[in-house]
């Protein structure tokens, strides 16, 4: 089993912004996005947030190539007078560049099977859901006779522990 990297959790928007090197306003915009992949409140795994931002926030570097390919195929702009052989050569070059980029991403282990990822995440969500739904039964005796502040504190600690465990899961368990 590979050694797990040291987990760094951000406990506020300010600390997350500092740890990922962005302005607080930028991080607030990320959290407001529909594709934000994390809880709306802390703690956040900084490495996972960085990876998400790299994929979701940064523009697709291949978009410029696709735009040029479309211009070549339509014969517009700088490619208006390009002949069929030039168009084929240019498109071949673009495809080679994209293939090399994909190969680099595969070697860097930055690409994944989306369905496997979705299934793994669903398993994790169901595991956390089960653990949270188990809390009332598991904690009933320990909470009996306690005042409401103590009950709230104990349950908050238990839920936080489960959520931290889930946040720390590197996604390889259960596969």
HELIX and SHEET records of a PDB file:
HELIX    1   1 UNK A   13  UNK A   20  1                                   8    
HELIX    2   2 UNK A   24  UNK A   32  1                                   9    
HELIX    3   3 UNK A   46  UNK A   56  1                                  11    
HELIX    4   4 UNK A   63  UNK A   74  1                                  12    
HELIX    5   5 UNK A   77  UNK A   79  5                                   3    
HELIX    6   6 UNK A   84  UNK A  107  1                                  24    
HELIX    7   7 UNK A  114  UNK A  143  1                                  30    
HELIX    8   8 UNK A  148  UNK A  168  1                                  21    
SHEET    1   A 2 UNK A   9  UNK A  10  0                                        
SHEET    2   A 2 UNK A  44  UNK A  45 -1                                        
END                                                                             
